[in-house]
Amino acid sequence: MGVKPLPGRIAGLAGPQARKASRPQHERITPNRIPPLLLALFLTAFLAGFSLIPWVRTNPRLAGSLWGAVGVLLLLLILLRRQVARAGRVLRYDVVPRPVHYVQLTMHTSIYLYWGWYWREVYHYAPLIFAQIVFVYVLDMLVCWWRRDKWILGFGPFPIVLSTNLFLWFKDDWFFLQFLLVGTGVLCKEFVTWARDGRRTHIFNPSAIALALFSFGLLITHNTHITWGEEVAVSLGRPPHIYLEIFAVGLVVQALFSVTLVTLSAAAALFVMNLVYTGSTGLYQFVDSTIPIAVFLGLHLLVTDPATSPRRNFGKVLFGALYGAGVFGLYSVLGWLGVPTFYDKLLCVPPLNLMVQSLDRASAALEARFHKLRFRPLNWISGWSPRQANFAHMAIWISLFAVMTGTGFVGSRHPGSNPEFWRKACEEGRGNACQTWTRTMNVTCQHGSGGACLTLGGLWNEGRLVSRDPSEAGKDFGRACDLGAPNACRSLVALVENEGQDVFRPACDRGDGESCFILASLYYAGRGVPKDSARAVALFRQSCGGAFSREGTPSRPRRRLRPNLRRRCFERKGLETGDLYSSCRNGLSVNPSRG
């Protein structure tokens, strides 16, 4: 490391040599091989290189988000360079890899690899995750150097970015918000601090506070549609043994950092509350699991940060139990409000972070009270070291997980994962079973089940168990027809013959591209409405304007088009709609696999 600073312009990036004269003679500072601000400049240029990826260049708004992030970093770099030069400061960085960070990096990476094997959108999205990591590294070093001379170079940015992206992605056209999301975590870590155990430390888990703030903003503005949040939450359950994988890698973190009690108490609270709820209603709170996979991930990642969770055992128990109760309650509240429920695990962590010191004080007071009363129910383990006690907690957690897995409370064997359970409960009039059954069938339909789409269409058409909605019935029949479900196309035609084109026309006029597409197909084929190719062409154009794409989304896999209604619209030679379909697919596709 003892290389002299480079002369000229690069030396300027490292800071004027004259500033050394203001320091005590006995203090010797070894300059870094790569001058600090030059390192920041190099990483910023590397971030700009992501804009050269072919599928990024084809999306001006996505490329603009990357260049916007680069521009912000360059502006901060210029301002910092001027401030350093005026103050005569010497910037430096020390390489200090901390176990808490690289262990989390290993854990996150294993989850991404396994998840991506069953949902390949993860692998396609990986370059944008790397771009966020580079952005956070540069932002972190610039913010740190603005306030002090030394920055710690380690693996700290990895957990912030990787943890955040396990819960929320913004769509390509809104990707600048993804940079703001991870940047918020960095800024909160640096500026929102308090004194704890004799030193300044950040109050909030960086990922959790950023996710909570943006989740709240998305909810109050009704803009969840600009994210892949729901698709991410659902797709996490695709790998067949994902609970076991998260549990196994979580044990490593628990063994090294003694955070087992937090995860254990959160899981136990959810387990008990679900048993009480099911016993009193005959239904399941979280539909198909005692602990949804995204919540299970949250109680391993969002609440187990040693820096933002309690130190004392009783405080850890309360902290975890409150997280479990908070998730359980928020799920009900969000469902009652009619907003997406996957935010439940994200909103309650920051308030708990604020309670950490109070929980530790309460834990200390309770322990002192017990000691004064000579009430020591666990006196036989009082001689154990903290490490031995943590291993005992791990043994209890392993036992609880084995019980939940063996009884089907988590995993694919859960009774609520069978739509038939919810159908019967709906017919019996239990609670909100009809709403849950409809939502379950809709999710299954969106993931490519023609039978589920057909059943859902019939449900909306009959109006016996839910309020009748011919428009929704028609769209579900259309999806089922695409997927080849028996009698689905016939059901679609029969609906249009009975209801007329008004089944789709009002929604199409409001900009619903799917309704326009189905109506155009019917006009071209002459099924249920008079054959009218010119009108079909106009409606196909309108469906493109409604941003409708048959190429699929993360929640709706790509699929072949049924020949009896739709493929003929595009394969018939000389028909203009073939070109319309290509332009709609290429220009308005929202599939994050980037083609």
N, C-alpha and C positions, 0 to 999 in steps of 0.2 A: 504494500500500500504506500510506501514512502516515496512516491514519485512527485517531483516538483510540478506546480501548476503550469499548464501550457501558456505560452505568451499570446499577446494580441487579443483577438476577439473572444477566444475561448477562456482566457484568463478573466476577461470581464464577466463572463457568465459565472465564474467561480467566485467573483467578488474582488475588489481592489486589494492589492497587497498592503496598502498603507494601513488598513484596518488592524493589522497585527500589532502595530505599535501601541494601540490603546489597551492591549492586554498585558497582564503581568508577565514579567520576563520568565518566571518559572513555569508558566503554562505553555506547553508545547502542543500544537494541534497538527496532527498528521493529516494532510489533505487526502481526499478520496481520489482514486485513480481516474474515475469519470467525474468531473465537476458536477455538483448537485443540480444546478439549473440546466446544465447540458443534458443530464440524465432525464430530467422532466421534458425537455424539448425533444429528445430522441423518442420517448414513449408517446408523446403527443403525435409525432409524425407517424409512428407505428399505428396509432389509432386511426389516423387518416387513411392508412392503407386498407382498412376494412371496407372502405367505400368502393374499392376496385373489384370486389367480389361480384361476379356477373349478375346474380339475382338481386343484389343491392343496387347496382347501377340502373337496373330496369325499373326500379321504384323510386321516383324522384323524392318522395316524402321520406322514405327510409334513408336514402343517401343524404338528404337534407338534415335529418336528425343527427347522423354521424358528423357531418361537417359543422353543425351547430355546436355539438359537444366539443369538437376540436377548437372552434372559435372561442368558446368560453375559456377553455384551458389556456389558449395562447394569450388571451387578454389578462388572465390572472398571472400568468408567467411574466408578462411585461410589467405589470404593476408591482409584482414582487421584486423583480430585478431593480426597478427604480428605488423601491423602499430599502432594499439591502444596500445599494450603492450609497444612498444618502446617509444611512446609519452606520456605515463602515463595519457591517457584520460579516462574519465568516460562517457560511452554512456548511453543514456536513451531514452525513448519514452513517449509521452503524448497522451492520447486518446482524440481526438477532432473531433467529427463527424460534418461535415460542411453541412448546408442545401443544397448548390448547388450540392453536391455530392450524398446525399441520395435521393434527389428529382429526380435527373437523374437516379439513380438506379431503383427507382419505375417506372419511365417512360419507361426505357429500358425493364424491366421485363415484363410489361404489353404488350409491343409490341412482345416480344419473345413468350409469352404464346399464344397470339392470332394468330400470324404467324404460330407457330408450330402446332396449332390445324388443320390447313389446309395444312401444309407441314411438315409431321412428321419427316423428316430428321433433323429438328431443335431440336427436343427432343432427337434424337439419338446422335446428336452432342454435347449436353449439357455437358457431362463429360469433353470433351476437352476444352470447354469454362471455366469450373471451374478450370481446370489445368492451363490455361493461367492466370486466376485471382491470383492463388497461386504464380505462377512464378513472376508476376508483383509486388505482395506484397513484396516478398523477394528481388527482384532486386531493388525496390524503396528504401527499408530500407538500403540495403548495400551501394548503391550509395550515399544516404543521409549521412549516418554515415561516409563515407569516407571523406566527406567535412566538416561536423559539428557534434556536439555531440548529438543533439536532433532531433529525427524523429517524425513526427506527424502521429499517427495511426488513420485513419478514413476510409472513403469509397472512397478515391481518385482513387485507381486502378480500381474500378468497371466501371466508365464511359469510361476509356481508352479502356478496353477490350471489353465491351459490345457494345460500339459505333463502334469500329473497325470491330467486327464480324457481324455487320449488313450490311456490305458492301463487305467484302472479306474473303473467306476461302481458305486455301491451301489444296490440296488433301493429303491424308494420307501419301503417299510416300514422300511428300515434306513438311511435317508438321514442320520440324525444322525452315522453313521460317516463320511460324506463330509465333513462339517464337521470332524470330528476328524482326518481324513486330511490335508486342506489346512492345518489348524491346526498339525499336527505339523511340517509343512515350515517354517512361520513360526517356531515355537519353536526348532527345531533350528538354523535360520539365525541366530537371535539369541543363543542360549545355548551352542551347541556350536561353539566357535571355537578357533583356535590362532594363534600368531605365525608369520607368513610374509612374507618380504621386508620385515621391519621394521614390520609393522602387524598388527593383529588382523583375522582374516577367518574366515568360516565354513568348516568342514571339509568338509561334505557338500553335494552338490547338493540343495537343499531338496525338490524333487519326488522325486528318487531315494531319499533316505533315508526319506521318508514312505511311498512305494510299497513299498520293501523291508520295512519294519517291518510294515506291514499285510498284505503278501503272506505273510510268515512266519507271522503270527498266523492268517490264514485257512487256511493249509496245516495247521498243527498242530492246529487246532480242526475241520478238515474242514467249513469253512463257505463254500466258494467259491460255493455255490448262492445266497447272499444278495447276490451281485454280478452284474453283466453283463460281467465280465472276459473270459470266453471269447467271448461274442458280439461284444464290441468288437474283440478280436484278429482274429476271422474276418471281420467286416464291413469292416475296413480294407482288405481285398483286393478289395472289390467294384468300386471305380472302375477302369476299364480301363487307365489309364496312371498309377496312383498311384505306382509306383516313380519314374517320370520326374518327376512333380510334386514329390515329396519331394527327389529329387536336385537339381532345378533351384533350389528355394528354399534348399536346403542350401548350394549354391555361394555364395549371397549372404553367408550367415553365415561361411563359410570365407574368403571374400575379405576381409571386414571384420575378423575376429578371429583369423585365422591358426591355426585349429584343424583344418586339413585332414588333417594327419598322423594324428590320432586316428581319424577316420572311415576314412581310407585303410587304415591298418594293421589295424583291426578287420575291415573288409570283406575284406582280403587274407587274414587269418588264417582267417576262415570259408570263404573260397573254397578255400584250399589243403586245409584239414581235410576239407571235403566231397569234394574230388577223391580224397583218400587213402581216405576211408571208402567211397565208391562203387567205387573201384578194387578194394578188398579184399573187399567184400561183395556188390557188384552191386545195392545198394539205395541209397536216399537218406535221409540223416539227418533232414532236415526235411520229408520227404514230398513236397511239391510246389514247393519252392524251395530254392536254395542259401542264401539269406538270407530268412527269412519277413518279410513286410511289417512286422509289429510290431517285429521285431528291427532291420530296416532303419531304421525310425523311431527306435528307441532309440539306434542308433549315430550319429544326427544330433542327438538332443536330450539324452539322459541323460548322455552322456560327453563332451560338447563344451563344457560350461560353463567359460569361461576362468578363473573363480575357483577351480574345484575340479579342474582338470586340470594336468598338468605344464607348466612353462614352456619347458624345453629340448627340442630336437628328438628326441634319443634317448629321453628320458623319455616323450614323446608316442607314439613308436612302440611302446614297451613297454606303455604304458597301453592303447592301442587293441588291441594284439595279445592282451593278457591279457583284455580284455573279450570279444573274439571267442572265445577259448579257453574262458572261463568260461561263456558262453552255450551253446556246443557241449556242454560237459561237463554242465552243469545240465540240459539237455534230456534227456540220456540218464538221468541220475540220477532226475529227476522221473518220467520214463516208467517206469523200473524200479520206483519206489515206487508206481506206479499213481495218481498225483495229477496234476492238470492241468499241462500242460507250458508254458502261456503265461506262467508266472511266471519262466521262465528268464532273460529279459532284465532283470528287475527286481531280482533278488536279489544280483547280483554287483557292482553299482555302488558301494555304500558301502564294502566292503572295499578297492576300488581307490582310492577317495577318500582312505582312510587311508594309502595307499602313495605319495601324490603327492610329498611332500617327499623320501622315500627314493629315488624314481625320479629326481628332479631331481639329488640328490647323486650317484647312480650315473652319471647322464649326464655330470655335470661331471667326475667322476673318470675316466671312460672317455675323454672328450675330452682331458683333461690327459695321460693315458697315451699316447694316440695322438700327441699333440704332442711328448712326450718321446722317443718312438720314431721321430719324424719319419714316421709312417705317416699319410699324408693322401690316401686314394684319391679324394676329391672336392675336391682342392686347387684345381681349375680353377673351382669355384663359390664358393670361400672369400671372394671379393670381392663377392659378391652381398649386397644388403641383405636383411633378414628378409622384407620384402614381396615381393621378387623370388623368394626361395627358396620362399615360400608359393605363388606363382603356378606355380612348377615342380611343386610337390607337387599342386596342383590339376590340372595337365595330366596327371600320372600317374593321378590318381583318375578323371578323365574317361575316360582310355583304358581303365582296368580296368572301369569301369561299362559302357562300350561293348562290351567283350568279353563280360561277363556277360549283357548284354541281347541281343546278337547271337547268342549260343550257346544262349539259352533258360534260362540258369541262374537268372535272375530273370524274373518275369512269367508270363503265362498259357501260354507255350510249353514250360514245363518238363515233361519226360517223366513225372515223378511226379504231375502234376496229372490224369493219365488213370487212372481206377480200373482200367482193363483191365491196366495195367502191374502193379498190386499183386495183381490176381487171378491172373495168370500166375505171379508170384513166389510167391504163397501156395501154388498147386498144385505148384510146384517145391520147396517146403519151404525157402525161403530165409529165414534169420534170423527176424525178427519180422514178416514180410510179412503173415501172416494177421491179426495184431493191427492192423497199420496199415491193411490193406484194410477190416477191419470198422469201424474208427474213421472212415476216410474216407467209407465208405458211410453211416454214421450221420450225419455232419455234412451230407452232401449230402441225405439224407432229411429232416433237420430244417429244411433250407432249401427244402423244397417239391418235391423230386423224387420223384414217385410210383414211377418205375422203380427208383430206389435203395432206397426203402422195401420194395418187393416183393422185390428181390434180397436185401436184408438179412434179411427175414423167412424167405426160403427157406434162407438160410445157417444161421440159428439152428434152423430146423425139421429140416434134413437132419442136422446134427451131424457132417458129414464133415470139414470143415476147421476148425471151431471146436466147442467143447463144446455139445451140444444144449441149448436153452433154449426150451421151448414157449411160456412166458409172453412172453418178448421177441419171439418169432416172431409171436405173436398181435397184439401191439401194433403191430409193424411192418406186418403185413398190414392192420390196421385203418387206419393212416395212409395206406397205399397205396390202400386202398378210398376213403377221403375224397378223395384227390387224383385219383381216376379212372383209376388204372393198370389195364390189362386183366387180367382174371382174379384181381385182388387180392381182391375180395369173395368170390369162389368159394373162393379159398385159405383165407380166414378161416373161412368156414363149414365147409369140409372139416376144418380143424384142430380146430374145436370138436366136430364130429361124432366125430372119432377120439379126442380126448383128454378130452371132456366139459367141464363148466363149471369143473373144477379148473384149467384153463389160466389163468383170470383170477381165480378166487375167492380163493385165498390172498393174492395181491398186493392185491386189492381190500380184503380184511379188514385188511391192514397199512396201509391209507390211501392206496393208489395210485389217485388219482381217474380216471386214464385207463383202467385195467383195469375199474373199476366202470362207466364210461361205455360201453365196448365191450360188456360183458356185458349192461347194461341195454338197449342197442340190439338185441342179439340176442334177448333175451327179448320185447321188444315186437314185433319182426318175426317171431318164431317161426322163426328161421333157425339151425339147429344145436342148438337147445334148444327145449323145449315153449313155446308162446306163453303169456305170463303178464304181462298189463299191470300188475297190482298190484305184482308183483315188480320190473318194469321201473321203475315210479315210485319204489320204495324205493331201487333202485340209482342212479337219477338223482340222488336226494337225497344219497346217499352220495358220488357223484362230486363234487357241489358241496362237500361237507364235506372232500373231498380236495383242494380248491383246483384242480380241473381246469377249464380254460377252453378253448373252441374259438375264442376270438378271436385267438389267436396271441401270440407273444412276439418279442423281437428276433431270436431264432434260428429261429422258425417263423412264416412269414408267414401272414396271414389267408387263409382259403380257404373256398370253398363246400362244403357238406356233400353227400355223395352221396345222391340221393333213395331208392335202393333199401334203405338201411339206416338212415339217420340223420335226414335232413330230415323224413321223415314223422313221426318221433317228436315234432317240434315244431310241424308245420303242421296236424296232424290236429285238427280242431275238437273242443273239449270235453275234450281230454287235458290233464291237470294238468301234465304235463312241460313244456309250453310255458312256463308261469309259472316252473317250476323252472329252466329254462334261462336265462330272462331274469334271474332273481335271481342265479344262479351267475355269469353274464357280467358283470352290473353290480357285484356285490359282491366278486367274487374275481378279476377279471381282473388279469393282471400285465403287460399291454401298456403300455410306457412312453410310447406315443403319447397316452395319457390320453383315449382315445375320440375 
